[in-house]
Amino acid sequence: MRFVLAGLRSAGVSMMYQDSGLIIRFAANIPESWPLKELLDGGTDETVFSPTHATKVIQAKRRVMETGEPTKLEIHRDAGQERHWYMLNIEPDVDPEGRVIGVFTTIVEIDDLKYRETVLKTLLRELSHRSKNLLAIIQSVASQTARHSQGLEDFLLAFRNRVQSMAQSQDLVTASDWRGAELFALTQSQLHPLMGDLPSGFKMVGKDAYLFPNAALHLGLALHELTIDSLARGALGPAGGTVELSAEEQRNAKGDSELVLTWREIFAQRQDAPETGSKSKSGFTGTVLGRIVPQALSAGVEHVIEPDHMVYQLTIPGNQYELHAPG
């Protein structure tokens, strides 16, 4: 018996035996938060559990005695401010004549298991929420891309590139356990597939802010559109010149923190003035930069195109970023 009890203790298993009246006749290795063994001997499950939970345990044990079939039961017990979960394995004690004369109950604390279950459920809910958001973004991108495409091939090429852009942002967010992505790493992830290593005329300065997932996904899309447009007609393409991405934190009139993110292109060759009176970009790129991204981030936006330069600026509220990556 000492050998068996030592094994139970090392395995973290408690044991209880009750007779046909469910009176406790033996208890060993009982959890510290439970009543003392002296109080358990001769007691019932009502000695251990609250009335509601005791009723549940007693009903389970009576079913075992009636059917002769073992069962398992998860139950929790509150001790002060703490809640502990236990797995009860209830088996019948059968005499040589086949009569059930009592029940054996082994008890294992499963706090770690319940904690992991809670974390997993939380993560699954978060994954579901973020997946729905991502699908909504993709649906919007598909709709807007189709609206501004000249044909099927044009749509497929543009849509494929934009989905790939979102995938690259998503990879960074996923690698951080869904916490977000650093601004400069996000920028490099968007530019590299389009042009390889950053050219000497491209620089990033200021605060390398840590963007939360929603900001990272939408800013990744904005950076993709800015790069594509610059390669087609701006400083990274035929106009030549330099591009600077800067990020600085400021306080607004209410004293709240804001991140001022600026993409500034200085053209080596003057370009024709845009036809639109607002001097801002039209088409899908204009929709992304002027409406989709600012609305998603609740950010202020300024987008100006002049013959010798282009400036795109977002003023991002403090709930979308922080200046140091989470530990």
VEXLUM-624522 format. One record per residue (C-alpha): x, y, z; residue in one letter; residue number from 1. Coordinates in pm, 1 decimal, m for minus. Layout:
BEGIN
<east=X; north=Y; up=Z; aa=a; i=NUM> .
...
// end
This chain:
BEGIN
<east=0.0; north=0.0; up=0.0; aa=m; i=1> .
<east=284.8; north=242.6; up=80.6; aa=r; i=2> .
<east=434.5; north=160.9; up=m258.3; aa=f; i=3> .
<east=104.1; north=237.3; up=m435.3; aa=v; i=4> .
<east=49.7; north=561.2; up=m243.3; aa=l; i=5> .
<east=403.5; north=676.9; up=m321.8; aa=a; i=6> .
<east=333.3; north=617.0; up=m690.0; aa=g; i=7> .
<east=9.2; north=814.2; up=m669.5; aa=l; i=8> .
<east=185.8; north=1107.5; up=m504.7; aa=r; i=9> .
<east=462.3; north=1116.2; up=m763.8; aa=s; i=10> .
<east=203.0; north=1106.3; up=m1042.1; aa=a; i=11> .
<east=m9.7; north=1378.4; up=m883.3; aa=g; i=12> .
<east=m307.6; north=1143.9; up=m850.0; aa=v; i=13> .
<east=m549.9; north=1147.7; up=m557.4; aa=s; i=14> .
<east=m770.3; north=854.9; up=m459.0; aa=m; i=15> .
<east=m1100.8; north=811.2; up=m279.2; aa=m; i=16> .
<east=m1312.5; north=506.8; up=m195.8; aa=y; i=17> .
<east=m1681.1; north=525.8; up=m103.7; aa=q; i=18> .
<east=m1915.6; north=248.9; up=3.1; aa=d; i=19> .
<east=m2261.7; north=176.9; up=m136.4; aa=s; i=20> .
<east=m2401.6; north=474.0; up=56.5; aa=g; i=21> .
<east=m2132.5; north=698.5; up=m94.3; aa=l; i=22> .
<east=m1975.2; north=746.0; up=247.6; aa=i; i=23> .
<east=m1601.7; north=817.0; up=218.0; aa=i; i=24> .
<east=m1410.6; north=526.2; up=370.1; aa=r; i=25> .
<east=m1062.3; north=594.7; up=232.1; aa=f; i=26> .
<east=m883.9; north=898.3; up=89.4; aa=a; i=27> .
<east=m518.0; north=938.9; up=m5.1; aa=a; i=28> .
<east=m299.9; north=1210.7; up=m150.5; aa=n; i=29> .
<east=m588.6; north=1459.0; up=m133.5; aa=i; i=30> .
<east=m519.1; north=1807.4; up=m282.4; aa=p; i=31> .
<east=m399.3; north=2062.8; up=m29.7; aa=e; i=32> .
<east=m698.9; north=2290.6; up=m82.2; aa=s; i=33> .
<east=m944.8; north=2012.7; up=6.3; aa=w; i=34> .
<east=m1066.6; north=1940.3; up=361.8; aa=p; i=35> .
<east=m825.6; north=1744.5; up=579.2; aa=l; i=36> .
<east=m834.6; north=1367.3; up=555.0; aa=k; i=37> .
<east=m974.1; north=1349.1; up=907.7; aa=e; i=38> .
<east=m1276.3; north=1549.9; up=795.8; aa=l; i=39> .
<east=m1323.1; north=1344.3; up=480.0; aa=l; i=40> .
<east=m1334.2; north=1005.5; up=649.1; aa=d; i=41> .
<east=m1700.3; north=930.2; up=711.7; aa=g; i=42> .
<east=m1811.0; north=1228.8; up=507.3; aa=g; i=43> .
<east=m1967.7; north=1257.7; up=162.1; aa=t; i=44> .
<east=m1905.8; north=1455.6; up=m156.2; aa=d; i=45> .
<east=m2093.1; north=1741.0; up=9.9; aa=e; i=46> .
<east=m1793.2; north=1767.0; up=243.2; aa=t; i=47> .
<east=m1573.5; north=1848.7; up=m56.0; aa=v; i=48> .
<east=m1784.9; north=2034.5; up=m308.8; aa=f; i=49> .
<east=m2039.6; north=2311.8; up=m311.9; aa=s; i=50> .
<east=m2403.8; north=2191.5; up=m304.9; aa=p; i=51> .
<east=m2446.8; north=2234.6; up=m681.7; aa=t; i=52> .
<east=m2129.0; north=2050.6; up=m772.5; aa=h; i=53> .
<east=m2177.0; north=1788.3; up=m501.6; aa=a; i=54> .
<east=m2515.6; north=1701.9; up=m654.4; aa=t; i=55> .
<east=m2352.5; north=1659.6; up=m995.4; aa=k; i=56> .
<east=m2079.1; north=1431.7; up=m855.1; aa=v; i=57> .
<east=m2322.5; north=1224.4; up=m649.0; aa=i; i=58> .
<east=m2550.6; north=1171.0; up=m948.9; aa=q; i=59> .
<east=m2255.3; north=1050.9; up=m1156.9; aa=a; i=60> .
<east=m2145.1; north=805.9; up=m888.2; aa=k; i=61> .
<east=m2496.0; north=670.3; up=m843.5; aa=r; i=62> .
<east=m2518.3; north=603.7; up=m1216.1; aa=r; i=63> .
<east=m2192.1; north=407.0; up=m1190.4; aa=v; i=64> .
<east=m2335.8; north=202.4; up=m905.5; aa=m; i=65> .
<east=m2660.5; north=138.5; up=m1094.4; aa=e; i=66> .
<east=m2504.3; north=48.3; up=m1428.9; aa=t; i=67> .
<east=m2165.7; north=m88.3; up=m1326.3; aa=g; i=68> .
<east=m2013.1; north=127.5; up=m1601.4; aa=e; i=69> .
<east=m1719.1; north=359.2; up=m1520.4; aa=p; i=70> .
<east=m1742.2; north=727.3; up=m1609.5; aa=t; i=71> .
<east=m1538.8; north=1047.0; up=m1611.6; aa=k; i=72> .
<east=m1636.5; north=1389.0; up=m1486.1; aa=l; i=73> .
<east=m1473.9; north=1732.0; up=m1501.1; aa=e; i=74> .
<east=m1550.9; north=1941.9; up=m1197.1; aa=i; i=75> .
<east=m1413.9; north=2256.9; up=m1043.2; aa=h; i=76> .
<east=m1373.3; north=2356.0; up=m683.0; aa=r; i=77> .
<east=m1319.8; north=2708.6; up=m554.4; aa=d; i=78> .
<east=m1068.1; north=2763.6; up=m276.3; aa=a; i=79> .
<east=m1074.3; north=3127.0; up=m165.3; aa=g; i=80> .
<east=m1011.6; north=3338.7; up=m475.2; aa=q; i=81> .
<east=m872.6; north=3047.7; up=m675.0; aa=e; i=82> .
<east=m1056.0; north=2797.5; up=m891.0; aa=r; i=83> .
<east=m913.2; north=2451.3; up=m948.8; aa=h; i=84> .
<east=m1031.2; north=2196.3; up=m1203.9; aa=w; i=85> .
<east=m1022.6; north=1819.4; up=m1151.9; aa=y; i=86> .
<east=m1084.3; north=1513.2; up=m1364.0; aa=m; i=87> .
<east=m1269.9; north=1244.6; up=m1166.5; aa=l; i=88> .
<east=m1237.9; north=888.6; up=m1294.8; aa=n; i=89> .
<east=m1515.2; north=691.5; up=m1123.9; aa=i; i=90> .
<east=m1512.7; north=309.9; up=m1134.7; aa=e; i=91> .
<east=m1736.4; north=55.3; up=m961.5; aa=p; i=92> .
<east=m1612.1; north=m178.5; up=m686.8; aa=d; i=93> .
<east=m1763.0; north=m515.1; up=m768.7; aa=v; i=94> .
<east=m1766.7; north=m810.3; up=m521.2; aa=d; i=95> .
<east=m1720.6; north=m1176.8; up=m625.4; aa=p; i=96> .
<east=m2098.3; north=m1213.3; up=m673.0; aa=e; i=97> .
<east=m2099.5; north=m924.3; up=m922.6; aa=g; i=98> .
<east=m2266.8; north=m672.6; up=m694.8; aa=r; i=99> .
<east=m2149.8; north=m311.9; up=m693.6; aa=v; i=100> .
<east=m2057.4; north=m237.1; up=m334.5; aa=i; i=101> .
<east=m1880.1; north=95.8; up=m373.7; aa=g; i=102> .
<east=m1692.9; north=327.5; up=m607.3; aa=v; i=103> .
<east=m1328.2; north=407.6; up=m660.1; aa=f; i=104> .
<east=m1251.8; north=763.4; up=m764.7; aa=t; i=105> .
<east=m913.9; north=878.8; up=m888.2; aa=t; i=106> .
<east=m868.9; north=1254.4; up=m899.3; aa=i; i=107> .
<east=m625.6; north=1445.2; up=m1121.0; aa=v; i=108> .
<east=m585.1; north=1822.8; up=m1117.4; aa=e; i=109> .
<east=m626.6; north=1958.4; up=m1472.9; aa=i; i=110> .
<east=m570.9; north=2331.6; up=m1420.0; aa=d; i=111> .
<east=m302.4; north=2339.1; up=m1691.6; aa=d; i=112> .
<east=m529.3; north=2160.2; up=m1937.6; aa=l; i=113> .
<east=m820.3; north=2397.0; up=m1871.8; aa=k; i=114> .
<east=m587.6; north=2695.8; up=m1907.7; aa=y; i=115> .
<east=m465.7; north=2568.6; up=m2245.0; aa=r; i=116> .
<east=m824.8; north=2509.6; up=m2353.1; aa=e; i=117> .
<east=m915.0; north=2865.9; up=m2256.5; aa=t; i=118> .
<east=m615.7; north=3006.1; up=m2444.0; aa=v; i=119> .
<east=m696.9; north=2793.3; up=m2748.8; aa=l; i=120> .
<east=m1059.7; north=2908.8; up=m2752.4; aa=k; i=121> .
<east=m946.3; north=3270.5; up=m2724.1; aa=t; i=122> .
<east=m699.5; north=3224.3; up=m3009.8; aa=l; i=123> .
<east=m961.4; north=3055.2; up=m3227.1; aa=l; i=124> .
<east=m1205.9; north=3340.7; up=m3167.3; aa=r; i=125> .
<east=m932.7; north=3590.3; up=m3252.1; aa=e; i=126> .
<east=m838.5; north=3391.7; up=m3562.5; aa=l; i=127> .
<east=m1201.1; north=3383.0; up=m3673.2; aa=s; i=128> .
<east=m1233.9; north=3757.7; up=m3621.3; aa=h; i=129> .
<east=m915.5; north=3837.8; up=m3809.6; aa=r; i=130> .
<east=m996.9; north=3594.3; up=m4089.0; aa=s; i=131> .
<east=m1331.6; north=3765.0; up=m4142.4; aa=k; i=132> .
<east=m1157.6; north=4102.6; up=m4151.6; aa=n; i=133> .
<east=m903.3; north=3973.4; up=m4402.3; aa=l; i=134> .
<east=m1173.9; north=3824.7; up=m4623.4; aa=l; i=135> .
<east=m1359.2; north=4156.3; up=m4613.5; aa=a; i=136> .
<east=m1041.5; north=4335.1; up=m4726.1; aa=i; i=137> .
<east=m989.1; north=4085.3; up=m5009.2; aa=i; i=138> .
<east=m1350.3; north=4124.5; up=m5118.6; aa=q; i=139> .
<east=m1309.4; north=4502.2; up=m5126.5; aa=s; i=140> .
<east=m981.9; north=4475.6; up=m5319.4; aa=v; i=141> .
<east=m1138.8; north=4236.9; up=m5571.3; aa=a; i=142> .
<east=m1435.9; north=4466.5; up=m5623.4; aa=s; i=143> .
<east=m1228.8; north=4782.2; up=m5661.1; aa=q; i=144> .
<east=m970.5; north=4611.4; up=m5883.3; aa=t; i=145> .
<east=m1244.5; north=4484.9; up=m6114.9; aa=a; i=146> .
<east=m1398.3; north=4831.6; up=m6130.3; aa=r; i=147> .
<east=m1074.6; north=4988.7; up=m6249.3; aa=h; i=148> .
<east=m946.0; north=4705.8; up=m6474.4; aa=s; i=149> .
<east=m946.1; north=4717.8; up=m6854.1; aa=q; i=150> .
<east=m1009.2; north=4347.6; up=m6894.6; aa=g; i=151> .
<east=m973.6; north=4002.8; up=m6739.8; aa=l; i=152> .
<east=m595.6; north=3977.6; up=m6781.6; aa=e; i=153> .
<east=m548.2; north=4325.0; up=m6637.5; aa=d; i=154> .
<east=m769.7; north=4231.6; up=m6341.1; aa=f; i=155> .
<east=m595.8; north=3899.8; up=m6274.0; aa=l; i=156> .
<east=m248.9; north=4054.7; up=m6278.4; aa=l; i=157> .
<east=m339.4; north=4344.5; up=m6050.7; aa=a; i=158> .
<east=m550.6; north=4135.0; up=m5814.4; aa=f; i=159> .
<east=m283.3; north=3863.1; up=m5785.9; aa=r; i=160> .
<east=m19.1; north=4121.5; up=m5698.3; aa=n; i=161> .
<east=m242.0; north=4284.3; up=m5435.7; aa=r; i=162> .
<east=m329.1; north=3952.5; up=m5271.9; aa=v; i=163> .
<east=43.9; north=3869.3; up=m5264.6; aa=q; i=164> .
<east=104.4; north=4205.6; up=m5098.7; aa=s; i=165> .
<east=m147.7; north=4123.3; up=m4827.4; aa=m; i=166> .
<east=7.8; north=3777.4; up=m4785.4; aa=a; i=167> .
<east=348.4; north=3933.1; up=m4721.9; aa=q; i=168> .
<east=203.5; north=4161.9; up=m4454.8; aa=s; i=169> .
<east=13.6; north=3868.1; up=m4307.8; aa=q; i=170> .
<east=335.6; north=3665.1; up=m4284.7; aa=d; i=171> .
<east=493.5; north=3934.9; up=m4068.2; aa=l; i=172> .
<east=186.4; north=3958.4; up=m3845.8; aa=v; i=173> .
<east=163.9; north=3580.5; up=m3808.5; aa=t; i=174> .
<east=535.9; north=3551.0; up=m3728.7; aa=a; i=175> .
<east=480.3; north=3790.5; up=m3438.2; aa=s; i=176> .
<east=197.3; north=3575.7; up=m3296.1; aa=d; i=177> .
<east=m57.7; north=3823.0; up=m3431.1; aa=w; i=178> .
<east=88.3; north=4116.2; up=m3240.0; aa=r; i=179> .
<east=177.4; north=4320.9; up=m3549.9; aa=g; i=180> .
<east=478.7; north=4425.7; up=m3757.2; aa=a; i=181> .
<east=755.1; north=4686.2; up=m3754.4; aa=e; i=182> .
<east=706.0; north=4965.3; up=m4006.9; aa=l; i=183> .
<east=1047.2; north=4940.3; up=m4175.3; aa=f; i=184> .
<east=1032.1; north=4559.3; up=m4203.0; aa=a; i=185> .
<east=683.1; north=4590.5; up=m4349.3; aa=l; i=186> .
<east=810.9; north=4842.4; up=m4604.1; aa=t; i=187> .
<east=1097.8; north=4616.0; up=m4708.2; aa=q; i=188> .
<east=860.5; north=4318.8; up=m4741.0; aa=s; i=189> .
<east=644.5; north=4518.1; up=m4981.8; aa=q; i=190> .
<east=926.2; north=4665.2; up=m5193.0; aa=l; i=191> .
<east=1152.1; north=4361.8; up=m5220.1; aa=h; i=192> .
<east=927.6; north=4145.8; up=m5445.2; aa=p; i=193> .
<east=885.6; north=4441.3; up=m5681.2; aa=l; i=194> .
<east=1241.6; north=4572.2; up=m5703.1; aa=m; i=195> .
<east=1478.5; north=4355.5; up=m5499.9; aa=g; i=196> .
<east=1714.5; north=4537.0; up=m5263.8; aa=d; i=197> .
<east=1618.3; north=4893.6; up=m5179.3; aa=l; i=198> .
<east=1779.3; north=5138.5; up=m5424.1; aa=p; i=199> .
<east=2021.1; north=5405.6; up=m5302.3; aa=s; i=200> .
<east=1756.4; north=5670.6; up=m5370.9; aa=g; i=201> .
<east=1515.4; north=5516.6; up=m5119.4; aa=f; i=202> .
<east=1554.9; north=5576.5; up=m4748.0; aa=k; i=203> .
<east=1353.6; north=5526.5; up=m4431.0; aa=m; i=204> .
<east=1394.1; north=5768.4; up=m4141.9; aa=v; i=205> .
<east=1232.4; north=5845.8; up=m3808.8; aa=g; i=206> .
<east=1047.6; north=5611.8; up=m3575.2; aa=k; i=207> .
<east=1032.6; north=5244.7; up=m3666.4; aa=d; i=208> .
<east=685.8; north=5215.7; up=m3514.4; aa=a; i=209> .
<east=536.6; north=4880.1; up=m3424.7; aa=y; i=210> .
<east=208.7; north=4856.6; up=m3613.1; aa=l; i=211> .
<east=m78.1; north=4654.7; up=m3474.2; aa=f; i=212> .
<east=m227.2; north=4387.5; up=m3707.8; aa=p; i=213> .
<east=m502.2; north=4598.2; up=m3865.2; aa=n; i=214> .
<east=m259.7; north=4884.0; up=m3934.4; aa=a; i=215> .
<east=6.3; north=4647.4; up=m4069.7; aa=a; i=216> .
<east=m230.2; north=4483.3; up=m4319.2; aa=l; i=217> .
<east=m372.4; north=4807.8; up=m4452.1; aa=h; i=218> .
<east=m43.7; north=4997.7; up=m4457.2; aa=l; i=219> .
<east=112.3; north=4706.2; up=m4641.6; aa=g; i=220> .
<east=m150.1; north=4749.9; up=m4910.5; aa=l; i=221> .
<east=m87.5; north=5126.9; up=m4922.5; aa=a; i=222> .
<east=288.9; north=5075.6; up=m4951.6; aa=l; i=223> .
<east=231.7; north=4828.1; up=m5234.8; aa=h; i=224> .
<east=19.9; north=5080.3; up=m5427.1; aa=e; i=225> .
<east=269.6; north=5361.2; up=m5365.6; aa=l; i=226> .
<east=554.2; north=5143.8; up=m5492.5; aa=t; i=227> .
<east=366.0; north=5024.5; up=m5801.3; aa=i; i=228> .
<east=269.6; north=5382.3; up=m5888.3; aa=d; i=229> .
<east=622.3; north=5511.9; up=m5831.0; aa=s; i=230> .
<east=770.1; north=5239.2; up=m6053.0; aa=l; i=231> .
<east=518.5; north=5322.2; up=m6324.9; aa=a; i=232> .
<east=552.3; north=5699.3; up=m6331.2; aa=r; i=233> .
<east=734.1; north=5830.4; up=m6025.6; aa=g; i=234> .
<east=1076.7; north=5857.4; up=m5864.9; aa=a; i=235> .
<east=1137.5; north=5482.1; up=m5865.6; aa=l; i=236> .
<east=1060.0; north=5472.4; up=m6237.6; aa=g; i=237> .
<east=1076.0; north=5708.9; up=m6537.0; aa=p; i=238> .
<east=1075.6; north=6034.4; up=m6337.1; aa=a; i=239> .
<east=1385.9; north=5935.1; up=m6141.7; aa=g; i=240> .
<east=1474.9; north=6098.3; up=m5814.2; aa=g; i=241> .
<east=1448.7; north=6000.9; up=m5448.5; aa=t; i=242> .
<east=1190.3; north=5852.1; up=m5215.5; aa=v; i=243> .
<east=1182.5; north=5904.2; up=m4839.9; aa=e; i=244> .
<east=954.4; north=5725.1; up=m4597.2; aa=l; i=245> .
<east=947.7; north=5903.0; up=m4263.0; aa=s; i=246> .
<east=757.1; north=5841.5; up=m3941.7; aa=a; i=247> .
<east=738.1; north=6083.6; up=m3652.4; aa=e; i=248> .
<east=518.1; north=6093.6; up=m3344.7; aa=e; i=249> .
<east=329.2; north=6406.9; up=m3246.2; aa=q; i=250> .
<east=51.9; north=6516.7; up=m3010.4; aa=r; i=251> .
<east=m280.9; north=6632.8; up=m3145.0; aa=n; i=252> .
<east=m495.3; north=6913.1; up=m3002.1; aa=a; i=253> .
<east=m637.0; north=6673.3; up=m2741.5; aa=k; i=254> .
<east=m289.8; north=6566.0; up=m2632.6; aa=g; i=255> .
<east=m321.1; north=6219.5; up=m2785.3; aa=d; i=256> .
<east=m27.3; north=6053.1; up=m2961.2; aa=s; i=257> .
<east=m34.0; north=6025.8; up=m3340.4; aa=e; i=258> .
<east=207.5; north=5879.9; up=m3591.8; aa=l; i=259> .
<east=267.1; north=6100.1; up=m3895.6; aa=v; i=260> .
<east=372.3; north=5867.5; up=m4177.3; aa=l; i=261> .
<east=497.4; north=6040.8; up=m4492.3; aa=t; i=262> .
<east=596.2; north=5898.9; up=m4832.2; aa=w; i=263> .
<east=771.0; north=6179.8; up=m5021.9; aa=r; i=264> .
<east=901.9; north=6155.5; up=m5377.9; aa=e; i=265> .
<east=1126.5; north=6420.8; up=m5531.9; aa=i; i=266> .
<east=1132.7; north=6387.0; up=m5912.3; aa=f; i=267> .
<east=1455.2; north=6429.4; up=m6109.0; aa=a; i=268> .
<east=1244.5; north=6518.8; up=m6411.8; aa=q; i=269> .
<east=939.8; north=6738.5; up=m6386.3; aa=r; i=270> .
<east=616.7; north=6559.5; up=m6465.8; aa=q; i=271> .
<east=299.2; north=6680.9; up=m6628.3; aa=d; i=272> .
<east=51.9; north=6817.9; up=m6374.1; aa=a; i=273> .
<east=m232.6; north=6574.6; up=m6295.7; aa=p; i=274> .
<east=m557.2; north=6631.0; up=m6476.1; aa=e; i=275> .
<east=m767.2; north=6611.9; up=m6160.0; aa=t; i=276> .
<east=m818.5; north=6939.2; up=m5980.8; aa=g; i=277> .
<east=m741.2; north=6783.7; up=m5643.2; aa=s; i=278> .
<east=m393.3; north=6683.3; up=m5763.3; aa=k; i=279> .
<east=m446.6; north=6345.9; up=m5596.4; aa=s; i=280> .
<east=m432.4; north=5998.0; up=m5747.0; aa=k; i=281> .
<east=m738.6; north=5853.7; up=m5920.6; aa=s; i=282> .
<east=m833.2; north=5492.8; up=m6001.8; aa=g; i=283> .
<east=m785.5; north=5198.2; up=m5766.3; aa=f; i=284> .
<east=m461.9; north=5337.1; up=m5622.7; aa=t; i=285> .
<east=m640.8; north=5658.5; up=m5536.6; aa=g; i=286> .
<east=m925.2; north=5462.5; up=m5375.7; aa=t; i=287> .
<east=m684.1; north=5262.0; up=m5159.3; aa=v; i=288> .
<east=m472.7; north=5559.7; up=m5057.3; aa=l; i=289> .
<east=m752.1; north=5812.6; up=m5022.8; aa=g; i=290> .
<east=m1036.5; north=5609.6; up=m4878.7; aa=r; i=291> .
<east=m980.4; north=5241.6; up=m4790.5; aa=i; i=292> .
<east=m664.8; north=5276.7; up=m4581.2; aa=v; i=293> .
<east=m755.2; north=5604.5; up=m4402.8; aa=p; i=294> .
<east=m1100.8; north=5471.7; up=m4312.5; aa=q; i=295> .
<east=m963.2; north=5139.6; up=m4185.5; aa=a; i=296> .
<east=m715.2; north=5320.6; up=m3957.9; aa=l; i=297> .
<east=m934.2; north=5621.2; up=m3869.2; aa=s; i=298> .
<east=m641.4; north=5822.7; up=m4002.6; aa=a; i=299> .
<east=m616.0; north=6165.7; up=m4155.5; aa=g; i=300> .
<east=m481.5; north=6169.9; up=m4510.8; aa=v; i=301> .
<east=m312.4; north=6416.3; up=m4743.6; aa=e; i=302> .
<east=m214.0; north=6318.6; up=m5098.3; aa=h; i=303> .
<east=m67.6; north=6585.8; up=m5326.2; aa=v; i=304> .
<east=95.3; north=6542.9; up=m5666.7; aa=i; i=305> .
<east=295.7; north=6828.7; up=m5817.9; aa=e; i=306> .
<east=519.3; north=6839.7; up=m6128.6; aa=p; i=307> .
<east=834.5; north=6811.2; up=m5916.8; aa=d; i=308> .
<east=721.7; north=6602.7; up=m5618.9; aa=h; i=309> .
<east=455.0; north=6380.3; up=m5463.6; aa=m; i=310> .
<east=358.6; north=6357.2; up=m5097.8; aa=v; i=311> .
<east=134.0; north=6099.3; up=m4936.1; aa=y; i=312> .
<east=82.3; north=6148.0; up=m4563.0; aa=q; i=313> .
<east=m120.0; north=5956.9; up=m4307.3; aa=l; i=314> .
<east=m182.9; north=6074.4; up=m3952.0; aa=t; i=315> .
<east=m242.6; north=5751.2; up=m3762.6; aa=i; i=316> .
<east=m407.0; north=5746.4; up=m3416.4; aa=p; i=317> .
<east=m220.3; north=5600.2; up=m3121.2; aa=g; i=318> .
<east=m443.5; north=5291.0; up=m3091.8; aa=n; i=319> .
<east=m295.4; north=5154.1; up=m3415.3; aa=q; i=320> .
<east=72.2; north=5140.6; up=m3313.2; aa=y; i=321> .
<east=332.1; north=5171.8; up=m3043.0; aa=e; i=322> .
<east=692.6; north=5283.8; up=m3059.0; aa=l; i=323> .
<east=845.1; north=4969.5; up=m2910.0; aa=h; i=324> .
<east=767.5; north=4614.7; up=m3011.1; aa=a; i=325> .
<east=578.6; north=4411.4; up=m2748.3; aa=p; i=326> .
<east=799.2; north=4184.5; up=m2541.9; aa=g; i=327> .
// end
